Amino acid sequence: MNQQLIDVLLKATGETLYMVGVALLVTIVVGLPLGVVLVGTEAGRFLERPFGSRAAGVAINRTLDFIVNFGRSVPFIILMVALIPVTRAIVGTFIGSTAAIVPLSAVAIPFFARMVEIAVKEVDPGLLEVASSLGASRWQLVTKVLLPEAAPAALLGLSTTVTSIINFSAMVGTVAGGGLGDVAIRYGYQQYSWIHIVAVIVIIFAIVMVLQSLAAWGARRLGRRSTRRSARVAAASTV
């Protein structure tokens, strides 16, 4: 492996990690509360009557559900092209690694929000009832009970989301988005260099495996903490 190939791959890997890292951060910041609100505004849930109105809860739930479903149904390549004006308005250009963060975040947020929704729905409603009977506020229910209990499943969902972001980040190379996808296009496809293709595949696979392993490890640790927390809440309810 010559030095030029190494330099190209290092630069492209750095760009991919940058795109994925920032997009993942945006996805968590937006997708996590979005998933919680999706569950909370359902009938009988803790945000059933936001602003004191049941109709407002229904409207919020249906609107967010439509947005999430729409965002998940649009093919990424189409979404990427459709968001060019938005990307240009936010970043100043639609070319490059920074510009690629916008469509990557847009495609990942709905996916992760649905993962969070599923994780939150798996939390035992009895724990929320116990915490509520002990005087917990809505904020405390979410931050002290709901999110900690849902964290293991949400973390596994996040690992799946990261894998999707990495795969989509390779696609932005088709529109000069940089990263490993750009290497695959410019060298592997246009110059028929099989070694670039193999190297890109190996690097992407390695990144995915490392992140998946970290997520699985973190989910196991959070799961053990969740079990101990549930036991303490159950004990408190019997006092």
Secondary structure, 3 states (H helix, E strand, C coil): CCHHHHHHHHHHHHHHHHHHHHHHHHHHHHHHHHHHHHHHCCCCCCCCCHHHCHHHHHHHHHHHHHHHHHHHHCCHHHHHHHCHHHHHHHHCCCCCHHHHHHHHHHHHHHHHHHHHHHHHHCCCHHHHHHHHHCCCCHHHHHHHHHHHHHHHHHHHHHHHHHHHHHHHHHHHHHHCCCHHHHHHHHHHHCCCCHHHHHHHHHHHHHHHHHHHHHHHHHHHHHHHHHHHHHHHHHHHHHC
